[in-house]
């Protein structure tokens, strides 16, 4: 291991609905995961969880990035207004403006309006349909 982030998880009360949101907005391949039975794997019992595998790019893609999962939420859904208390994943997109529209059309919201990272990019924070925050980032050296 080389100390790089290798996996992400999105927590959700309605995992199927959240999976559909991310499929619609980003075109990710997302499928339900059923863990192997402990007897079949010969190991310790795997807890039964509601888990979905998220592939952000095709297997073997040369583009940088990571894959992850959607997991059943173990606590209350964010109500809004709380400070960010976890890692926030940021997704590279061709157009922040276009993806804000996609997020909103899929039922998500804008959490922090589009802003410039001068000389680098346009950036915004959004919330999915359960209040999870994520960033969207458009490379753009002209951003001011």
N, C-alpha and C positions, 0 to 999 in steps of 0.2 A: 504494500500500500504506500502511496505517496502523498497522503494527507489532502487529497482532493475530494470535494463533494462528489459522491457517486450515485446518490439516489435521493429522491424527494418524495414526500407524502402529503397529500391533501386530505384533511379530515372533513367528513361530511356525515350528516344525519341520514340523508337520502343519497346514498352512493351512486345509484343508477342515474338519478336526475343530474347530479354533479358531473358524472362521466359524460352524459349527453351534452351538457353545457360546454365542456372543454373540447369534445369532438366537433361541435358546431362552430366554435370560435376559432380554434387553431388547427382543426383537421387531424388531430392526433388519433392514433390507433389505440383504442382502449377496450380491454376485454376482462370479463369476470375471471378471477383466479380461484380455483378450488384446490386447497392443499391436499397433498397425497395423504392417505391414511397412515397413521403411525405404524401399523403392522406392515404395510407395503414398503415403507421406507426403512423399517428396522430400527428406527430411532425413537426418541422421546415424543410424546404426544404434542402435536402442533395445536395451539388454541384455535378454536373455531372463530374466524373473523370474517367480516364482510370486506373483501379486498378485490381491487381491480388493478390490473397491470396497465401502465401508461407508457406507450412508446412514442416519444416526441419526434423521432426520425426513424426511417427504415433500418433494420438490422445491418450493421456494417457501414453505416453512413460515415463519410469523412468529415461532416460538419461537427464542430464542437457542440457539446451539450450532454445532458444526462436524461435518463428515463426514470420513472418513478411509479407511484401508485396512488390510489384513492382508497382510504381506509375508513371504516365506520368510526364516527366521532365517539369519544369516551366521556365527554362532558357536555355542557350546554353550548348551544350555537351562539356565536358572538352577537351581541345586541346592537353594537355600533357605538362608536365614540371611545372605545377602549384604546389604550396605547398598543402599538405593535409590540408583541412580546415573543416573537419567534423569527426564524429566518424568513425572509421574503424572497421568493424566486422571481427572477425577471426574464421575460421571454423576448427574444429578438424578433421584430416584425418589420415588414417592408414599409409600413406607414402607420404611425401612431394614430392619426386621425381616422383612418379606415378601421383599425382594430378597436378603437373606442366605440365606433358605431356597431361593430360586430358584437362586442361585449354587451352593449345596451340592448341590441336586438334579441340576444339570447337570454335576457333577464338580469344581467349583471349591472353594476353601477360604476361610476367614476368616483374614486376615493380621493385622488389628488390630481388636479387638472394638468394638462400637457404643459411641460416646461422645457426650456432649453438647458442642456448641459453645454455651455458655450464651446464651440469648435469641435464638439464630439457627436452630439445626438439630441433627439427629442425623447422625452421620457414622461410617463404617467403611471400612477397607481390606480388599479381597478379592484373591484370586489366581485367575486363570483356570486351565484344565487344563494349561498349560505353565509356570505360575509367574509370569506377568506380573501386576504389581500394578495395581489400579485402585481408585478411591474411589467410594463411593455416598453420596449426600447428600440428606437429607429436610428441606425447609424446616419449621421448627417453633419458633415464638417461645417456647413453653413448655419447651423442652429445658433441663434443668438437671443 
